[in-house]
């Protein structure tokens, strides 16, 4: 489907045919621009080499060119409609998908869309100051690309609220711009999106772990029986891939540079690597521990009656539902490891529908492990005896069966005192954060990199690494 860029709001949903909806969105648009100017990137009036969606096909869906971010054409794009699509899971399996929200599911859909929509501007707010300490113009451009696409993902959810939820939806769309990341009085809905991201190591961890959670949330919603939501999320996944690319390649470059410094200094001593201006592996591991565990609760509780209901009613499916052979899941069970009263653990069988959050979390963890394997292979090839790992999903949980249960990194039950002491070793300390912040020196000479990160393997869209991706 082509995108109409002649409209004030670019779209492929024939917005001009619904004047009431078009006027409502055009009324919301100045509020969005005001929010962007106040809460978006600290500076953004420069020409940036950005990609802009021009269609919704996988092949040739975007064009590249220099754009000033305030002039970026945010719009409303849905994947192509499949007229023969039917509901793919739950009690309504095989029935036609919905083009309107059924009244009995209205509140559930609105909550899902608002929660998803709230994460998009939140991440822009979290990252708004990072441009001041960019390690290269290449990285600065990638940050800005992530920012503008998170802004467009906000538009995607706001369109659904305006188009299908009437006055309630319009009010929710206004609220999406009134909450702010880390605000004491009106914070963002999900805790992870109130965490400060004031250094680039945190940014790379966020885009690796938290945007990957976003991938699995979008995959689940892309299975929805509410077809406009499913189509919206399918296209959002196309853009989301770049955000995870930024995280994975960013962390890979940190690993590579640390290995180079270890070779240059002929040492694996963390203090020596820090003195040489690098990020030692124990420090990196603590950042990985923090951001991975911060993202785990985003999936919800391991056992959830709400997850069972949304699956049964066709509201939200499993990520990649089509890969499963059984889609009703009425009689199946799922095996969970849960804490018991004896300060130990036990195995519990729960109905599969009630464990849908855990199914998604399990797929997410396996996906996260893929990057770890690549980094560990890089480290092994360099002859260094270090293995980066993911903590147990039972460690540092805030909701679910393991909420506030003290464990070590392997998920073993320990005492409160041992846990409190362990956190000082397992998570970033104030000296860790101070060291990382000390490395955040802005580098804006085309092709040059900060000393704590290696260059990328290639530039953007076949452009050279030394290309002036942002004209300052």
Secondary structure, 3 states (H helix, E strand, C coil): CECECCCCCEECCCHHHCHHHHHHHHHHHHHHHHHHHHHCCCCCCCEEEEEEECECCCCCCEEEEEEEHHHCCCEECCCCCCCCCECCCCCCCCCECECCCCHHHHHHHHHHHHHHHHHHHHHHHHCCCHHHHCCCHHHHHHHHHHHHHHHHHHHHHHHHHHHHCHHHHHHHHHHCCCCCCCCCCCCCCCHHHHCCCCCHHHHHHHHHHHHHHHHHHHHHHCCCCEHHHHHHHHHHHHHHHHHHHHHHHHHHHHHHHHHHHHHHHCCCCHHHHHHCCCCCHHHHHHHHHHHHHHHHHHHCCCCCHHHHHHHHCCCCCCCCHHHCCCCCCCCCEEEEEEECCCCCEEEEEEEHHHHHHHHHHHHHHHHHHHHHHHHHHHHHHCCCCCCCCCCCCCCCCCCCCCCCCCECCCCCECCHHHHHHHHHHHCCCHHHHHHHHHHCCCCCCCCCCCCCCCCCCCCHHHCCCCCCCEEC
